[in-house]
Amino acid sequence: MGRGRQKAKYTKVARELKYNVPETNYEQLQRELQGSRTEHEEDELSKWSEYLDEDEENSDEDTEDYDQRRLA
């Protein structure tokens, strides 16, 4: 595709994005802003808490190792 055709295609896409207003789902937006979570989202978040607990334990060990090396 030549440069002229490519530029025309980008211009067309930009014009569509500028002037085409998508329909907004206000009910879904309100749910997102309220912060209500579904069961699936709760399950996903609970998985990450296990990793956070492990990281906290490892960070204490790393700090002790660092302190020992610094004293030596």
C-alpha positions as CSV (number, residue, x, y, z in Angstrom):
1,M,0.0,0.0,0.0
2,G,1.4,3.4,-1.0
3,R,2.0,6.2,1.5
4,G,-1.0,8.2,0.1
5,R,-3.5,5.3,0.7
6,Q,-2.1,4.6,4.1
7,K,-2.4,8.3,5.2
8,A,-6.0,8.4,3.8
9,K,-6.8,5.3,5.8
10,Y,-5.4,6.8,9.0
11,T,-7.3,10.0,8.4
12,K,-10.5,8.1,7.9
13,V,-10.1,6.2,11.2
14,A,-9.2,9.4,13.0
15,R,-12.2,11.1,11.7
16,E,-14.5,8.2,12.8
17,L,-13.0,8.3,16.3
18,K,-13.4,12.1,16.5
19,Y,-17.0,12.4,15.3
20,N,-18.5,9.0,16.3
21,V,-19.8,9.0,19.8
22,P,-20.2,5.5,21.2
23,E,-23.3,4.7,23.2
24,T,-22.6,4.8,27.0
25,N,-23.9,2.1,29.3
26,Y,-24.6,4.2,32.4
27,E,-25.7,1.3,34.5
28,Q,-22.4,-0.5,34.0
29,L,-20.5,2.7,34.7
30,Q,-22.4,3.2,37.9
31,R,-21.6,-0.4,39.0
32,E,-17.9,0.2,38.3
33,L,-17.8,3.4,40.2
34,Q,-19.5,2.0,43.2
35,G,-16.9,-0.7,43.4
36,S,-19.2,-3.6,43.7
37,R,-17.4,-6.8,43.0
38,T,-18.7,-10.1,41.7
39,E,-17.7,-13.5,43.2
40,H,-15.3,-14.1,40.3
41,E,-13.5,-10.9,41.1
42,E,-13.3,-11.8,44.8
43,D,-11.8,-15.2,43.9
44,E,-9.2,-13.5,41.8
45,L,-8.2,-11.1,44.5
46,S,-8.0,-13.8,47.2
47,K,-5.4,-15.6,45.1
48,W,-3.1,-12.7,45.1
49,S,-3.2,-12.3,48.9
50,E,-1.4,-15.6,49.2
51,Y,1.4,-14.2,47.1
52,L,1.6,-11.1,49.3
53,D,2.0,-13.2,52.4
54,E,4.8,-15.1,50.9
55,D,6.6,-11.9,49.7
56,E,6.4,-10.4,53.2
57,E,8.1,-13.5,54.7
58,N,10.8,-13.5,52.1
59,S,11.4,-9.8,52.5
60,D,12.3,-10.3,56.2
61,E,14.8,-13.0,55.3
62,D,16.3,-10.8,52.6
63,T,16.7,-7.9,55.0
64,E,18.5,-10.2,57.6
65,D,20.9,-11.5,54.9
66,Y,21.6,-7.9,53.8
67,D,22.3,-6.8,57.4
68,Q,24.6,-9.8,58.0
69,R,26.6,-8.9,54.8
70,R,26.8,-5.3,55.8
71,L,28.2,-6.1,59.2
72,A,30.8,-8.4,57.8
